[in-house]
Amino acid sequence: MGINMKDRWGIQATLVSNQFIDSYMAQANGEYVKVYLYVLRNQGRQVSVEEIADALNHTESDVSRALSYWKKAGVLTDETEAVREPEKEPEAGRTRPEEKGSQSLKQQPSGAAQALFVPAPAAEEEPGRMVPVYSVEQVNRLSGNEEFSQLLYIAQKYMNKVFTPRDCQVFAYLYEALGMSSELLEYLVEYCAQNNHTSMRYLETVAISWHDKGIKTAQEAKDYCSSYTRDSFAVMKAFGLSSRKPAAPEQALMDKWFKDYGFTREVVLEACSRTITAIHSPSFQYADRILTDWKKAGVKRREDITELDARRFAVTEEDAKGKERRFQKYGAASQGQAKKPASNNQFHNFKQRDTDYDALMLKQVKEWVGQTEER
């Protein structure tokens, strides 16, 4: 059955080259095609990476990767500057880019459209970090690598899906650009699948995190994940929350305790125990205050906590004794002041009474008794 459709907009159309549709669109990621079409639609006017990201609901890094991809593919080439990063203040002695002249990228395939862009990789903001760049050429170059082909096959089995070209490009980047071994990547896929994470974005994030932490082998990754899981489970169990996984803020605090502060599990569990004893409910924030205080005090082991408690108890006892001495001194001063004779000032300028009321009462009782006997 044939399809013959017509769109509802008859004017203000954006023309796309047939060569782009025939030769480039099928191999590209769908998000990259959206970026290309947006650039094509806004040809001839200045647009920024931020504008494209907002319009397409992408991140700025995704937009920069898409623009770099089309440049590598030869679809966009330098010629006029239209899509650019936000302008930075020129340094002393330098002129603005527009004063020197501008770069441009035009669409390589012949046709009625001309797309302009200047890629600005995020690596300029973070000099020490590699910016992911995915390309079809990278995948094609590794297609003859038996180890890489086997890796893709195993990964698709673990994740129970057929990889898209974009998924293959991610693995090619991790394998070739980051230098991660096939054994490490196989464990990465296994780890993500066992935790019910089959998103390629999640897998990529974990891989880059391991790379940043210097994890090179599968055994190092296993040791890291094992320690990470045991520590988290022990804290959740100490708080009586073992029936659920830690939330993101809770996990962030545990990472701080174990990774940043370098506390052992024994020290962290002691803080959890004191939290329950003090407020009778699990509180990561309360435990964090305890552990932060111990970190400032130089605590490293369980014995350091005992010594710190002893020092603080001694200080408390000394404060209590000092307070008792002050009370005694105050009491003695009060008694001494009571024994002093009344001063002859304007409030004591009359003769005080010296009547003994007890003697008068006794005398009156005797008189009553004598009168009773006479009767």
SERO-4910 file (N, C-alpha, C, O; in steps of 0.05 Angstrom, whole numbers):
BEGIN
 pado doro    nc1    nc2    nc3   cac1   cac2   cac3    cc1    cc2    cc3    oc1    oc2    oc3
  Met    A     17    -24      0      0      0      0     18     25      0     35     28     17
  Gly    A     13     42    -19     30     66    -21     21     88     -2     -2     88      7
  Ile    A     39    106      4     33    128     22     38    154      6     59    158     -5
  Asn    A     18    171      6     21    197     -7     10    218     13    -14    222     15
  Met    A     28    231     27     21    250     47     31    278     40     50    281     24
  Lys    A     19    298     52     27    326     48     26    340     75      7    337     90
  Asp    A     47    356     80     47    369    106     29    394    105     21    403     84
  Arg    A     22    404    129      3    426    131     16    453    127      2    473    126
  Trp    A     42    455    126     56    480    123     66    483     94     83    467     85
  Gly    A     56    501     80     63    504     52     85    524     46     95    525     24
  Ile    A     93    539     66    113    560     62    134    558     84    131    543    103
  Gln    A    154    575     82    176    577    101    187    549    108    191    542    131
  Ala    A    194    534     87    204    506     91    234    507     93    248    526     83
  Thr    A    246    487    106    274    483    108    282    460     89    271    438     92
  Leu    A    299    465     71    307    444     51    330    427     61    350    438     71
  Val    A    327    401     58    348    383     67    359    369     42    343    360     25
  Ser    A    385    367     39    397    355     16    390    325     14    390    311     34
  Asn    A    384    316    -11    380    288    -15    404    271     -8    402    249      2
  Gln    A    428    282    -13    452    268     -7    455    263     23    464    242     32
  Phe    A    446    283     39    446    279     68    428    256     76    436    239     92
  Ile    A    404    255     65    385    234     72    395    207     63    393    187     77
  Asp    A    407    205     39    415    180     28    441    169     40    443    145     44
  Ser    A    460    187     47    486    178     54    493    181     84    511    167     94
  Tyr    A    480    199     98    488    205    125    467    200    146    474    192    168
  Met    A    442    204    140    422    204    161    419    176    174    415    174    198
  Ala    A    420    155    157    414    128    168    435    119    188    429    105    207
  Gln    A    460    128    185    482    120    202    484    136    227    497    128    247
  Ala    A    472    160    227    475    178    250    455    172    272    434    162    267
  Asn    A    463    180    296    444    179    319    421    198    314    425    220    303
  Gly    A    398    191    324    374    208    320    377    235    332    367    255    321
  Glu    A    391    237    355    394    263    368    413    281    352    409    305    352
  Tyr    A    432    268    339    451    284    322    435    296    298    440    318    290
  Val    A    417    280    287    401    289    264    384    313    273    381    333    258
  Lys    A    373    312    297    357    335    307    374    360    309    364    382    302
  Val    A    398    357    319    416    381    321    422    392    293    421    416    289
  Tyr    A    427    374    274    433    383    247    410    398    235    414    419    223
  Leu    A    386    387    238    362    400    227    357    428    240    349    446    227
  Tyr    A    363    430    266    359    455    279    379    476    269    372    499    264
  Val    A    404    468    265    424    486    254    416    494    225    419    517    217
  Leu    A    406    474    211    397    479    183    374    499    182    373    517    166
  Arg    A    356    496    201    332    514    203    341    543    209    328    561    199
  Asn    A    362    546    225    370    573    233    395    583    218    410    599    229
  Gln    A    398    574    194    421    583    178    418    613    173    397    624    169
  Gly    A    441    626    174    442    655    168    439    672    192    441    697    190
  Arg    A    434    661    216    432    678    240    449    666    262    454    641    262
  Gln    A    458    682    281    475    673    302    459    657    323    439    668    334
  Val    A    466    633    328    453    616    349    475    604    366    497    598    356
  Ser    A    470    600    391    490    589    410    484    560    416    462    550    411
  Val    A    504    547    428    500    519    436    479    518    458    463    499    458
  Glu    A    478    538    476    457    538    496    429    539    484    411    526    494
  Glu    A    426    555    463    400    558    450    391    531    438    368    523    441
  Ile    A    410    518    425    403    492    413    396    472    435    376    457    432
  Ala    A    412    471    457    406    453    478    379    458    490    364    439    496
  Asp    A    371    483    494    345    489    506    322    482    487    302    471    495
  Ala    A    326    487    461    305    482    442    300    452    438    277    443    435
  Leu    A    321    435    440    319    407    435    318    390    461    316    366    460
  Asn    A    319    404    484    320    390    510    344    372    512    341    349    522
  His    A    367    381    503    392    366    505    410    380    525    405    402    534
  Thr    A    432    367    532    453    380    547    472    394    527    473    386    504
  Glu    A    486    413    537    505    428    520    527    410    510    536    413    487
  Ser    A    536    390    526    556    372    517    546    354    495    561    347    477
  Asp    A    520    346    496    508    330    475    508    346    448    514    335    427
  Val    A    501    371    450    501    388    426    529    391    415    533    389    390
  Ser    A    549    395    432    576    398    423    586    372    410    600    373    389
  Arg    A    578    350    421    586    324    409    573    321    381    586    311    363
  Ala    A    548    329    379    534    326    353    547    343    332    551    335    309
  Leu    A    554    368    340    567    386    321    594    375    312    602    377    289
  Ser    A    609    364    332    635    352    325    632    328    306    648    324    289
  Tyr    A    611    313    311    606    290    294    601    298    265    613    286    247
  Trp    A    584    318    261    578    326    233    603    339    220    606    337    196
  Lys    A    619    352    236    644    363    225    662    340    216    674    342    194
  Lys    A    665    320    233    682    297    225    672    282    201    687    273    184
  Ala    A    645    281    199    633    266    177    635    282    151    629    271    130
  Gly    A    643    308    153    646    324    129    621    338    120    620    350     99
  Val    A    600    336    137    574    349    130    577    379    135    565    395    120
  Leu    A    591    387    156    595    415    162    625    421    160    642    406    170
  Thr    A    631    443    148    659    452    146    662    481    154    643    496    152
  Asp    A    686    489    162    691    516    171    688    536    148    700    533    127
  Glu    A    672    557    153    670    578    133    660    604    145    673    625    142
  Thr    A    637    604    159    627    628    173    618    620    200    609    598    204
  Glu    A    620    638    219    614    631    247    585    638    252    576    661    249
  Ala    A    569    618    259    541    623    266    533    610    292    519    623    308
  Val    A    542    586    297    537    573    323    562    573    339    582    562    330
  Arg    A    563    586    361    588    588    376    582    588    406    560    591    415
  Glu    A    603    583    421    601    583    450    598    612    459    604    630    444
  Pro    A    588    616    484    586    643    494    612    658    494    633    646    500
  Glu    A    612    683    486    636    699    484    649    702    511    635    707    531
  Lys    A    675    700    512    690    705    537    704    732    534    710    742    512
  Glu    A    709    744    557    723    770    557    751    766    546    766    748    554
  Pro    A    759    783    527    786    781    516    808    787    536    805    805    552
  Glu    A    829    771    535    851    777    553    867    801    543    864    810    521
  Ala    A    883    811    561    899    835    555    917    830    531    930    810    529
  Gly    A    916    848    512    934    845    489    922    829    467    934    825    446
  Arg    A    897    818    471    884    802    450    859    817    440    847    833    454
  Thr    A    853    811    415    829    824    403    807    803    403    812    779    404
  Arg    A    783    813    400    760    795    398    760    780    372    772    789    353
  Pro    A    748    756    372    748    740    347    737    755    323    747    752    301
  Glu    A    716    772    328    705    785    305    723    806    293    720    814    270
  Glu    A    743    815    309    762    834    299    782    821    280    794    834    263
  Lys    A    787    796    285    807    782    268    794    770    243    808    764    224
  Gly    A    768    766    243    755    751    222    742    727    234    747    721    257
  Ser    A    725    714    220    709    692    232    712    667    216    721    666    193
  Gln    A    705    645    230    705    618    218    677    611    211    658    622    222
  Ser    A    673    593    193    646    584    187    647    555    179    667    543    171
  Leu    A    623    543    182    620    516    173    596    515    154    574    525    161
  Lys    A    600    505    131    577    503    113    572    474    107    589    456    111
  Gln    A    549    469     97    541    442     91    556    432     67    558    445     46
  Gln    A    568    409     69    585    398     48    568    387     24    575    393      1
  Pro    A    547    372     29    532    362      6    519    385     -9    510    405      3
  Ser    A    518    382    -35    505    403    -51    475    404    -46    463    383    -40
  Gly    A    464    427    -47    436    430    -41    430    459    -34    447    476    -36
  Ala    A    404    463    -26    396    491    -21    402    500      7    398    523     13
  Ala    A    411    482     24    415    489     52    444    494     58    462    481     47
  Gln    A    449    513     76    476    518     85    476    520    115    464    538    126
  Ala    A    489    501    129    489    501    159    516    511    169    537    504    158
  Leu    A    515    528    189    539    541    199    544    534    228    525    533    243
  Phe    A    569    529    235    574    523    263    604    523    268    620    517    251
  Val    A    611    530    293    638    527    302    638    510    327    627    519    348
  Pro    A    649    486    328    648    470    352    666    481    373    688    491    367
  Ala    A    657    480    398    673    490    420    673    469    442    655    469    459
  Pro    A    691    450    441    690    428    460    693    437    489    707    457    495
  Ala    A    680    422    507    682    429    535    709    425    547    714    433    570
  Ala    A    727    413    532    754    408    543    769    434    549    788    435    565
  Glu    A    760    456    536    773    482    542    767    490    571    784    504    583
  Glu    A    744    482    582    737    489    609    750    470    629    757    478    651
  Glu    A    754    445    621    767    425    638    790    414    623    787    393    610
  Pro    A    813    426    625    836    418    609    845    389    613    855    377    595
  Gly    A    841    378    637    850    352    643    832    329    636    838    306    639
  Arg    A    808    336    625    788    316    620    784    312    590    781    332    575
  Met    A    782    288    581    778    282    553    748    284    547    732    274    562
  Val    A    742    297    525    714    300    516    707    276    498    721    271    479
  Pro    A    685    262    505    678    239    488    671    248    460    656    267    456
  Val    A    683    235    440    678    240    412    672    213    399    689    196    398
  Tyr    A    647    210    389    639    185    377    637    189    347    629    210    337
  Ser    A    645    169    332    644    171    303    640    143    291    647    123    302
  Val    A    628    144    268    624    119    253    651    107    244    655     83    244
  Glu    A    670    125    238    697    115    229    710     99    251    724     79    245
  Gln    A    706    107    276    718     93    298    707     64    300    722     45    305
  Val    A    681     62    297    668     35    297    678     19    273    684     -5    276
  Asn    A    679     31    250    688     16    226    716      7    229    724    -15    220
  Arg    A    733     23    242    761     16    246    763     -8    264    782    -24    261
  Leu    A    745    -11    283    746    -33    302    730    -57    293    730    -78    307
  Ser    A    716    -54    271    698    -76    263    714   -102    256    703   -124    259
  Gly    A    739    -99    248    755   -122    242    770   -133    267    784   -153    265
  Asn    A    766   -120    290    779   -129    315    761   -151    327    739   -145    336
  Glu    A    772   -175    328    756   -198    338    748   -194    368    726   -201    376
  Glu    A    767   -183    383    762   -179    412    739   -159    416    721   -163    433
  Phe    A    739   -137    400    718   -117    403    691   -128    393    671   -122    405
  Ser    A    691   -143    372    667   -155    362    655   -174    383    631   -175    387
  Gln    A    672   -190    395    663   -208    416    651   -192    440    632   -200    453
  Leu    A    664   -170    446    654   -153    468    626   -143    462    609   -144    480
  Leu    A    621   -133    438    595   -124    431    574   -146    433    551   -142    441
  Tyr    A    582   -170    424    563   -193    425    555   -199    453    532   -203    460
  Ile    A    575   -201    471    570   -207    499    553   -185    512    535   -191    528
  Ala    A    560   -160    506    545   -138    518    516   -138    510    498   -133    527
  Gln    A    510   -144    485    482   -146    476    467   -168    489    443   -166    495
  Lys    A    481   -190    495    468   -213    509    462   -205    538    440   -210    548
  Tyr    A    481   -192    551    477   -184    579    454   -164    581    437   -166    599
  Met    A    453   -145    563    434   -123    565    408   -129    550    389   -114    551
  Asn    A    407   -152    537    383   -163    525    371   -143    505    347   -138    505
  Lys    A    388   -132    488    378   -114    467    398   -113    444    422   -121    448
  Val    A    389   -104    422    406   -101    398    417    -72    399    401    -53    400
  Phe    A    443    -69    397    455    -43    398    449    -26    374    449    -36    351
  Thr    A    444     -1    379    442     19    357    470     28    349    489     23    364
  Pro    A    473     42    327    499     53    320    511     70    341    535     70    346
  Arg    A    494     85    355    503    102    377    515     85    399    536     92    411
  Asp    A    502     63    406    512     45    428    539     34    420    558     33    437
  Cys    A    542     26    395    568     16    386    590     37    388    613     32    394
  Gln    A    582     62    382    602     84    383    611     89    412    634     95    416
  Val    A    593     86    431    600     90    459    620     68    467    640     75    480
  Phe    A    616     44    460    635     22    466    661     27    452    682     22    464
  Ala    A    660     36    428    685     42    413    701     63    427    726     62    429
  Tyr    A    687     83    437    701    105    452    714     94    478    737    101    484
  Leu    A    699     78    493    709     67    518    733     49    513    752     48    528
  Tyr    A    731     33    492    751     13    486    776     26    475    798     19    483
  Glu    A    773     44    456    796     55    442    807     81    455    830     83    460
  Ala    A    789    100    459    797    126    469    805    125    499    826    136    506
  Leu    A    790    112    515    796    110    544    815     86    550    826     85    572
  Gly    A    819     69    531    837     46    535    828     26    555    844     13    567
  Met    A    802     23    558    791      3    577    792    -25    563    784    -28    540
  Ser    A    801    -45    578    804    -72    567    777    -85    563    757    -77    575
  Ser    A    776   -104    546    751   -119    541    742   -133    566    717   -135    570
  Glu    A    760   -143    582    753   -156    607    739   -137    626    719   -143    639
  Leu    A    750   -113    628    739    -92    645    711    -84    635    693    -80    651
  Leu    A    709    -81    609    683    -73    598    662    -95    601    638    -89    605
  Glu    A    670   -120    599    652   -142    603    641   -142    632    617   -146    637
  Tyr    A    659   -136    651    650   -135    679    632   -110    683    613   -112    698
  Leu    A    638    -89    669    621    -65    671    593    -71    662    573    -63    675
  Val    A    590    -85    639    564    -92    629    550   -111    648    526   -107    654
  Glu    A    564   -130    659    553   -149    678    543   -134    704    521   -139    714
  Tyr    A    559   -116    713    552   -100    737    527    -84    733    509    -84    750
  Cys    A    525    -70    710    501    -54    704    476    -71    701    455    -64    711
  Ala    A    479    -94    687    456   -111    682    446   -123    708    422   -125    712
  Gln    A    464   -131    726    456   -143    751    441   -123    769    425   -131    785
  Asn    A    447    -98    765    433    -77    780    410    -64    765    400    -43    772
  Asn    A    401    -79    744    378    -70    728    381    -43    715    362    -27    713
  His    A    405    -37    706    411    -13    691    420    -20    663    443    -28    659
  Thr    A    402    -17    644    409    -24    616    411      1    599    413     -1    574
  Ser    A    411     24    611    414     49    596    443     53    588    461     50    605
  Met    A    448     59    563    475     64    554    487     89    567    511     90    572
  Arg    A    470    108    573    480    132    587    490    126    615    511    136    624
  Tyr    A    476    108    629    485    100    656    511     84    654    529     89    670
  Leu    A    513     66    635    537     50    631    561     68    625    583     65    636
  Glu    A    557     88    608    578    106    601    587    123    625    611    128    629
  Thr    A    568    132    641    574    147    665    591    131    685    611    141    696
  Val    A    583    106    689    598     89    708    627     84    697    646     85    712
  Ala    A    629     80    671    655     75    658    673     98    662    697     95    669
  Ile    A    663    122    656    680    146    659    688    151    689    710    160    695
  Ser    A    669    144    707    675    147    735    698    128    743    716    136    758
  Trp    A    697    103    734    719     84    739    745     94    727    766     92    740
  His    A    743    105    703    768    114    690    780    137    706    804    138    710
  Asp    A    763    155    716    773    178    732    785    168    758    803    181    769
  Lys    A    775    146    769    786    135    794    811    118    790    822    108    809
  Gly    A    819    115    765    844    100    759    840     70    758    860     56    761
  Ile    A    815     61    755    810     32    754    817     22    726    806     31    706
  Lys    A    836      3    725    846     -7    700    839    -36    694    836    -43    670
  Thr    A    835    -52    714    829    -80    710    802    -88    721    790    -73    738
  Ala    A    793   -111    713    767   -121    723    768   -127    753    748   -123    767
  Gln    A    791   -137    762    794   -143    790    792   -118    807    780   -118    829
  Glu    A    805    -96    798    803    -71    813    774    -61    814    766    -50    834
  Ala    A    760    -65    792    732    -56    792    715    -74    811    697    -64    824
  Lys    A    721   -100    811    706   -117    829    712   -110    859    693   -109    875
  Asp    A    737   -105    865    744    -97    892    730    -71    900    720    -68    922
  Tyr    A    730    -52    882    717    -26    887    687    -29    892    676    -19    911
  Cys    A    674    -44    874    644    -48    876    637    -64    901    617    -59    914
  Ser    A    654    -85    907    649   -102    930    651    -85    956    633    -87    973
  Ser    A    672    -69    958    675    -52    982    652    -32    983    641    -27   1005
  Tyr    A    646    -21    961    624     -1    959    598    -12    969    583      0    984
  Thr    A    592    -37    960    566    -50    968    566    -58    997    546    -54   1011
  Arg    A    588    -70   1007    589    -79   1034    587    -56   1054    572    -58   1074
  Asp    A    601    -34   1049    600    -11   1067    572      0   1068    561      6   1089
  Ser    A    559      4   1044    533     15   1044    513     -2   1058    496      7   1073
  Phe    A    514    -28   1053    496    -47   1066    499    -47   1096    479    -48   1111
  Ala    A    524    -45   1106    529    -45   1134    517    -21   1148    505    -23   1169
  Val    A    519      3   1135    507     27   1146    477     25   1146    464     32   1166
  Met    A    465     16   1124    436     14   1123    426     -6   1144    404     -2   1155
  Lys    A    440    -28   1148    432    -47   1168    434    -35   1196    417    -40   1213
  Ala    A    455    -20   1202    459     -7   1228    436     12   1234    428     16   1257
  Phe    A    425     25   1213    403     43   1217    376     29   1215    355     42   1218
  Gly    A    376      2   1211    351    -12   1209    336     -8   1183    312     -9   1182
  Leu    A    352     -1   1162    340      5   1135    349    -15   1114    350     -8   1091
  Ser    A    355    -39   1122    366    -58   1103    346    -68   1082    353    -82   1063
  Ser    A    320    -61   1086    300    -70   1067    299    -53   1042    284    -60   1023
  Arg    A    314    -32   1040    314    -15   1016    342     -6   1009    361     -8   1026
  Lys    A    345      4    985    371     15    977    374     44    986    354     58    990
  Pro    A    398     53    990    402     81    999    394    100    977    399     96    953
  Ala    A    382    122    985    375    143    966    400    158    958    421    155    971
  Ala    A    398    174    937    422    188    927    435    206    948    460    205    950
  Pro    A    420    222    964    434    239    984    447    222   1006    468    229   1016
  Glu    A    434    199   1013    446    181   1033    471    169   1023    491    166   1037
  Gln    A    471    161    997    495    149    986    518    169    984    541    162    987
  Ala    A    510    194    978    531    215    976    544    219   1003    569    223   1004
  Leu    A    529    218   1025    541    221   1052    559    197   1058    580    201   1069
  Met    A    550    173   1051    567    149   1056    593    150   1040    614    142   1050
  Asp    A    591    160   1015    615    164    999    634    183   1013    659    179   1013
  Lys    A    623    204   1025    640    223   1039    654    211   1063    678    215   1067
  Trp    A    639    194   1078    651    182   1102    673    162   1094    694    162   1106
  Phe    A    667    145   1075    686    124   1068    708    133   1049    731    125   1052
  Lys    A    701    149   1029    720    156   1009    736    182   1016    760    183   1015
  Asp    A    721    203   1023    734    229   1028    747    229   1056    770    237   1058
  Tyr    A    732    221   1076    743    221   1103    762    198   1108    779    199   1125
  Gly    A    758    176   1093    775    152   1097    770    137   1122    788    123   1132
  Phe    A    746    138   1133    739    124   1157    735     94   1151    726     86   1130
  Thr    A    743     77   1171    737     49   1169    708     43   1175    694     60   1186
  Arg    A    699     20   1167    671     13   1172    665     13   1202    643     20   1210
  Glu    A    684      5   1219    680      4   1247    674     32   1259    656     35   1276
  Val    A    689     52   1249    685     79   1259    657     90   1250    643    102   1266
  Val    A    650     85   1225    624     95   1215    601     81   1230    581     95   1237
  Leu    A    603     55   1235    582     41   1249    579     51   1278    557     51   1289
  Glu    A    602     59   1290    601     70   1317    585     97   1317    569    102   1335
  Ala    A    589    113   1296    573    138   1294    544    132   1290    527    146   1300
  Cys    A    537    111   1274    509    104   1270    497     95   1297    474    101   1303
  Ser    A    512     79   1312    502     69   1338    497     93   1357    476     93   1371
  Arg    A    515    112   1358    511    135   1375    487    152   1366    474    165   1382
  Thr    A    483    153   1340    460    167   1329    434    155   1339    416    170   1349
  Ile    A    431    129   1337    407    115   1347    403    119   1377    381    124   1386
  Thr    A    425    117   1392    424    121   1421    415    149   1429    401    153   1448
  Ala    A    424    169   1414    419    197   1421    391    205   1413    377    218   1430
  Ile    A    382    199   1389    356    210   1380    336    188   1374    313    194   1367
  His    A    343    162   1377    325    140   1375    312    137   1347    290    127   1344
  Ser    A    326    147   1327    317    144   1299    340    147   1280    360    161   1287
  Pro    A    339    134   1257    362    136   1238    363    164   1226    343    174   1216
  Ser    A    386    175   1226    390    202   1215    418    204   1203    438    204   1218
  Phe    A    420    205   1177    446    208   1164    458    235   1170    483    237   1172
  Gln    A    442    255   1173    452    282   1178    465    283   1206    486    295   1210
  Tyr    A    452    270   1226    462    270   1253    489    255   1254    508    263   1266
  Ala    A    490    231   1241    514    216   1239    536    231   1225    560    229   1232
  Asp    A    529    247   1204    548    262   1190    561    284   1208    585    289   1206
  Arg    A    545    296   1226    556    315   1244    576    302   1264    597    314   1270
  Ile    A    570    278   1273    588    263   1290    614    257   1276    636    262   1287
  Leu    A    612    247   1252    636    239   1237    653    263   1228    677    262   1227
  Thr    A    639    285   1221    654    309   1214    670    320   1239    692    329   1236
  Asp    A    657    318   1262    671    326   1287    695    308   1292    716    318   1301
  Trp    A    692    282   1288    714    264   1292    736    269   1272    760    267   1278
  Lys    A    729    276   1247    749    282   1227    765    306   1235    790    306   1232
  Lys    A    752    327   1245    767    351   1254    785    344   1278    805    357   1282
  Ala    A    776    325   1295    792    317   1318    815    298   1312    830    291   1329
  Gly    A    817    290   1286    839    272   1278    834    243   1283    853    227   1285
  Val    A    809    234   1286    802    206   1291    807    190   1266    800    198   1244
  Lys    A    820    167   1270    825    149   1248    816    120   1254    807    105   1236
  Arg    A    818    112   1280    811     85   1287    792     86   1311    786    107   1322
  Arg    A    782     62   1318    763     60   1341    777     68   1367    764     80   1384
  Glu    A    803     63   1369    818     70   1394    819    101   1397    819    111   1419
  Asp    A    820    115   1374    821    144   1375    795    155   1386    795    176   1400
  Ile    A    773    142   1381    747    151   1392    747    148   1422    738    166   1436
  Thr    A    758    125   1432    760    121   1461    777    143   1475    769    153   1496
  Glu    A    799    149   1463    817    170   1474    803    197   1473    806    212   1492
  Leu    A    790    203   1451    775    228   1449    754    230   1470    750    251   1483
  Asp    A    739    208   1474    718    208   1495    730    213   1523    719    228   1539
  Ala    A    753    200   1528    766    203   1555    775    232   1559    772    243   1581
  Arg    A    786    245   1538    794    273   1541    771    291   1546    772    309   1563
  Arg    A    750    286   1531    726    303   1534    713    299   1562    702    317   1574
  Phe    A    713    274   1571    702    268   1598    718    282   1619    707    293   1639
  Ala    A    745    282   1616    762    296   1636    756    326   1636    755    338   1657
  Val    A    753    337   1612    747    366   1611    720    372   1623    717    392   1637
  Thr    A    701    354   1619    674    358   1631    676    356   1661    663    372   1675
  Glu    A    691    337   1672    694    334   1701    708    359   1713    699    368   1734
  Glu    A    728    369   1699    742    393   1709    723    417   1709    723    433   1728
  Asp    A    706    419   1688    687    440   1688    667    438   1711    659    458   1723
  Ala    A    658    413   1716    639    408   1738    651    416   1765    639    428   1782
  Lys    A    677    408   1769    690    414   1794    694    445   1797    690    456   1819
  Gly    A    701    458   1775    704    487   1776    678    500   1783    677    520   1797
  Lys    A    656    490   1771    630    501   1778    623    497   1807    612    515   1820
  Glu    A    629    473   1818    624    468   1846    640    487   1864    629    497   1884
  Arg    A    665    491   1857    681    510   1873    670    538   1872    671    552   1892
  Arg    A    660    546   1849    648    573   1848    623    575   1865    618    595   1877
  Phe    A    607    553   1865    583    553   1882    590    555   1912    578    570   1927
  Gln    A    611    539   1920    619    540   1948    630    568   1955    623    578   1977
  Lys    A    645    580   1938    655    606   1943    633    626   1946    634    644   1963
  Tyr    A    613    623   1929    590    641   1930    574    638   1956    566    657   1968
  Gly    A    571    612   1964    556    607   1989    571    618   2013    558    629   2031
  Ala    A    598    614   2014    613    625   2037    611    655   2037    609    667   2059
  Ala    A    612    668   2014    610    697   2013    583    706   2023    581    727   2036
  Ser    A    562    691   2017    535    698   2025    532    696   2056    521    714   2068
  Gln    A    544    674   2068    542    671   2097    558    693   2111    549    703   2131
  Gly    A    582    700   2101    598    721   2113    583    747   2112    585    763   2131
  Gln    A    569    752   2090    554    777   2088    531    778   2108    524    799   2117
  Ala    A    519    754   2114    497    753   2133    506    759   2161    490    770   2177
  Lys    A    531    752   2169    541    756   2196    550    785   2201    554    792   2224
  Lys    A    553    800   2181    562    828   2185    540    844   2199    516    840   2193
  Pro    A    547    863   2217    527    880   2230    514    898   2210    525    906   2190
  Ala    A    489    905   2217    474    922   2199    488    949   2197    496    960   2217
  Ser    A    490    958   2174    503    984   2170    484   1007   2176    460   1004   2172
  Asn    A    494   1029   2187    478   1052   2194    474   1070   2170    484   1092   2169
  Asn    A    459   1061   2151    453   1078   2128    424   1086   2130    411   1082   2150
  Gln    A    414   1099   2109    387   1110   2110    366   1088   2113    343   1095   2121
  Phe    A    373   1063   2107    353   1042   2110    354   1029   2138    336   1014   2145
  His    A    374   1035   2154    377   1024   2181    383   1046   2201    400   1043   2218
  Asn    A    368   1067   2200    373   1090   2218    353   1090   2241    349   1111   2253
  Phe    A    342   1067   2249    324   1065   2272    333   1041   2289    346   1023   2279
  Lys    A    325   1042   2314    333   1020   2333    318    995   2327    293    995   2324
  Gln    A    333    973   2324    320    948   2318    307    936   2343    317    940   2365
  Arg    A    285    921   2340    272    908   2363    288    884   2372    299    869   2356
  Asp    A    289    880   2398    304    857   2409    285    840   2427    295    827   2445
  Thr    A    260    840   2422    240    825   2438    243    795   2433    246    786   2410
  Asp    A    244    780   2455    246    750   2453    217    739   2455    206    736   2476
  Tyr    A    206    734   2432    178    725   2431    175    697   2442    154    690   2452
  Asp    A    195    680   2441    193    653   2452    191    655   2483    176    640   2495
  Ala    A    207    673   2495    206    676   2524    179    686   2533    168    677   2553
  Leu    A    168    706   2518    142    716   2525    120    695   2523    102    694   2540
  Met    A    122    678   2503    102    657   2500    104    637   2522     83    627   2532
  Leu    A    129    630   2531    132    611   2553    121    622   2579    109    608   2595
  Lys    A    126    648   2583    116    661   2607     86    661   2608     74    657   2629
  Gln    A     74    666   2586     45    667   2584     33    639   2589     12    636   2601
  Val    A     46    618   2579     37    591   2584     38    584   2613     19    571   2624
  Lys    A     59    592   2627     62    586   2656     40    601   2672     29    590   2691
  Glu    A     34    625   2663     12    639   2677    -14    625   2674    -30    624   2693
  Trp    A    -19    614   2650    -44    599   2645    -45    574   2662    -66    567   2673
  Val    A    -23    561   2664    -22    536   2680    -26    542   2710    -40    527   2724
  Gly    A    -14    564   2720    -18    572   2748    -46    580   2755    -56    573   2776
  Gln    A    -59    593   2738    -87    600   2742   -104    576   2742   -124    575   2756
  Thr    A    -98    556   2727   -114    531   2726   -112    516   2752   -132    506   2762
  Glu    A    -88    515   2763    -83    500   2788    -97    513   2812   -108    500   2829
  Glu    A    -98    540   2812   -111    554   2834   -141    548   2834   -154    547   2855
  Arg    A   -153    545   2811   -181    539   2809   -186    510   2818   -209    501   2818
***
